Amino acid sequence: VQLQASGGGLVQTGGSLRLSCVASGSIFSLLTMNWYRQAPGKQRELVAGITSGGTTNYADSVKGRFIISRDNAKRTMYLQMNSLKPEDTSVYYCNVPNFDVWGQGTLVTVSS
């Protein structure tokens, strides 16, 4: 499995962005997928996850603002990020925990 993340950029506080993560391979629909983020000087943290059955979980810091989803036909996972805050500024990575596979990361910068 290989992952390609995209969709990052510069946005003002309160704005929105949608990240995408496209996976190679035919087993995407069977995989649990995660979004992580890592801010400068900080440890990487789990932002949200989605199981093959569509069950989701979120970090407390993004609950009510971010929505994780997946489109198995497109082998793509999404992270809709709303009401963005400066503290959301990070490099965002998609991850397949079963195989410890990581995408290359996409930078999100939220200006105040």
N, C-alpha and C positions, 0 to 999 in steps of 0.2 A: 504494500500500500504506500502510495506517495500522496502528499498533501500540498496544495497550492492555495495560500491565503491571499486575499485582496480586499480592497475597499477602504483602507485607512486614508487619513488625510487630516487637514486642519479645519477645525470647526470652532465656532464661538460657544461660550457657555450657554446651555439651554438648547443647543442644536442637536441634530440627529445624524447618525451614520449607520450604514448597514455593511457589515463584513460578510464575506463569503469564503468558504473553504471547499475547494473541489478535490475529490479523492479519485485516485486511479483504482482500477481493479473492479471485480464483479461482486465483491462481498460487502459493499458499503452498507447495504440495508441491514446487515447483521451486526454492525459495529456500534458500540457506544462511542460517542464523540464528545470532546471537551473543547472549550475555549479557555485559555490561560492568558494572563498578561504579566508583564514585568516592566516596572517603572525603573528609571535610573537609580542605581544604588539600593534597590530593594529586591527581595526574593520574588521569584515567579509565584503567582497565586492563581488558584482556580476561580474562574469567573462564572462559568455555567457548563452544564453537561446535559446530554440528551441520550437516552438509551435507544436501542433498536425499536422498541415499542412506543417510543415517543414520550416517555416519562422524563421530566426535566427537573433540574435543581439549579439553584443560584446562590452565589455568595450574598451575604446580607447586604453588602455595600451596593449591590446593583438590583436587588429585588424591587419590582415595581417600575423599573426604568428600562431594563434590558429584556429582550425576548430571544430565546434560542429556538431554532426550528431546523427542519431538514426536508429535503426533497430527494427521496431515494431514486426517483427516475432520472434526476440530473446528477446524482452522486454528489450533492452539495449540501453543506450545512451553513446556516446563516446565524448572525448575531445582529439583531436590530437594537441599536443603542439610542435611547431617547433621553432627553433632559440631561445632556452630558455636562459634567463638571470638570474643572481643571484637574482634580485628583484622578480622573479617568485617563489622563495622559499616560500612555504606555505603549510598548510593543505588544501586540496581540498575536497569540499563537494558537493554531488548532492542533489537536492531539488525538491520537487513537491510543487509549491506554492499554488495550490488549496486546498491542505490538510495540508499544513505546515509540511510536512514530510521531514526528513533529513537522509542521509546516515551517516555512521560512520566516514567518512573522510579518506583520503589517503595522505600521506606526500610526497611532491615533494621537493627535495633539489637540487639546482643548484650550483655547485662549480665554483669559478672563476679561 
